[in-house]
Amino acid sequence: MSNTNFLDDFVDLEPFAADAGRHPRTVRRWLKQPDGLPYTRIGNRILIHVPTAREWLMKRMHRPAPRRQRRAVPAAAEIGAS
């Protein structure tokens, strides 16, 4: 049997929240969303699989919308000339 622990890629909720720069309550809200952060529970411990959490966060990255060209507003003189 190998010496690697199969839980090496998992962290508890509080250290995960600290690493993410978020309060544990925020992470708990993420867990409860309909398409929330995946986690597992062993006893009372909430464990988060870091590679899966990284993928979950990457799917939620926002990309800026392309800038739309503003339409030119006709001057008042042009409106009255027609």
C-alpha positions in Angstrom: 0.0 0.0 0.0 1.3 3.5 -0.8 2.1 6.1 1.8 0.0 8.8 0.1 -3.2 9.8 1.9 -6.3 9.7 -0.4 -7.5 12.9 1.4 -4.4 14.9 0.3 -6.4 17.0 -2.2 -9.1 17.8 0.3 -9.1 20.7 2.8 -11.5 21.7 5.6 -13.9 24.5 5.0 -12.2 27.1 7.2 -8.7 26.8 5.6 -10.3 26.8 2.2 -12.1 30.0 3.0 -8.9 31.6 4.3 -7.0 30.6 1.2 -9.8 32.0 -1.0 -9.8 35.2 1.0 -13.5 34.7 2.0 -15.4 34.3 5.2 -16.4 30.7 6.1 -20.1 31.9 5.9 -19.6 32.9 2.3 -18.2 29.5 1.4 -21.1 27.8 3.2 -23.5 29.9 1.0 -21.6 28.6 -2.0 -22.2 25.1 -0.8 -25.9 25.6 -0.6 -26.4 27.2 -4.1 -28.3 25.0 -6.6 -25.1 24.6 -8.7 -22.9 25.1 -5.6 -19.4 24.3 -4.7 -19.0 20.5 -4.5 -17.9 19.1 -1.1 -18.0 16.0 0.9 -18.7 15.4 4.5 -16.9 12.9 6.8 -18.5 13.0 10.2 -18.9 16.7 11.1 -16.1 17.8 8.8 -16.9 19.5 5.5 -14.1 18.7 3.1 -13.6 20.5 -0.2 -11.7 18.9 -3.0 -9.3 21.6 -4.1 -9.0 20.7 -7.8 -12.7 20.4 -8.2 -13.2 23.7 -6.3 -10.7 25.4 -8.7 -12.7 24.1 -11.7 -16.0 25.3 -10.1 -14.5 28.8 -9.6 -13.1 28.9 -13.1 -16.5 28.1 -14.6 -17.9 31.2 -12.8 -15.3 33.6 -14.2 -16.9 36.7 -15.7 -15.6 38.0 -19.0 -16.2 41.7 -19.8 -18.8 42.2 -22.4 -17.5 43.7 -25.7 -17.9 47.5 -25.7 -20.8 48.6 -27.9 -20.5 51.5 -30.2 -22.7 54.4 -29.0 -25.2 55.6 -31.6 -24.8 59.2 -32.6 -27.7 61.3 -31.3 -28.9 63.7 -34.0 -28.4 67.3 -33.1 -31.5 69.4 -32.4 -30.9 71.4 -35.6 -31.0 68.1 -37.6 -34.2 67.0 -36.0 -36.1 70.2 -36.9 -34.7 70.3 -40.5 -36.6 67.2 -41.6 
